[in-house]
């Protein structure tokens, strides 16, 4: 038996939240700089993207996190997942900034 599935997909265009874009635009130029403008821990564009996504994700203004039983262990798990796919996230977010 042979089954062939054909799908058709179209890209979905969504706007990047301004807070996320602002973070990326502010910090990305500081990569590989020296002096007082250098941000420790943000040595590559991928690290900047991960940092900004994490700041946006855990922002209290987006979701009332207090309404959920989210522990530090839960946050660490999600942050580790983000870090493990940071190259994918960097590629996707970079396409928004072009």
DRENLUM-988438 format. One record per residue (C-alpha): residue in one letter; x, y, z. Coordinates in steps of 0.5 Angstrom, whole numbers, plus 500, padded with zeros to 3 digits. Layout:
<recs>
AXYZ;...
</recs>
This chain:
<recs>
X500500500;X503507498;X500513501;X502520498;X500526502;X500533499;X500539502;X500547501;X502552505;X503559505;X507563510;X504567515;X506574516;X506577523;X508583526;X514583531;X512586538;X515593538;X518591545;X522585542;X524589536;X526595540;X531590545;X534587538;X535594535;X538596541;X543591543;X545587537;X549593535;X553593541;X556586540;X563585539;X564592542;X569594547;X568599553;X563602557;X557600552;X559592552;X554588555;X557582558;X554575556;X552578550;X558576545;X554574539;X547576535;X544569537;X546571545;X542578544;X536574540;X536569546;X536575551;X531579548;X526573547;X527571554;X525578557;X519579552;X517572554;X517573562;X515580562;X509581567;X506586562;X504580557;X501575562;X499575569;X504570571;X502570578;X496567576;X500560574;X504556579;X510557575;X516555579;X524557578;X525550575;X519551570;X522558568;X529554567;X526549563;X523554558;X529558558;X534552557;X529550551;X530557548;X537556549;X537549545;X534552539;X537559539;X540558532;X533557529;X530563533;X536567531;X534566524;X527567524;X528573528;X533576523;X528575518;X523580521;X529585522;X531585514;
</recs>
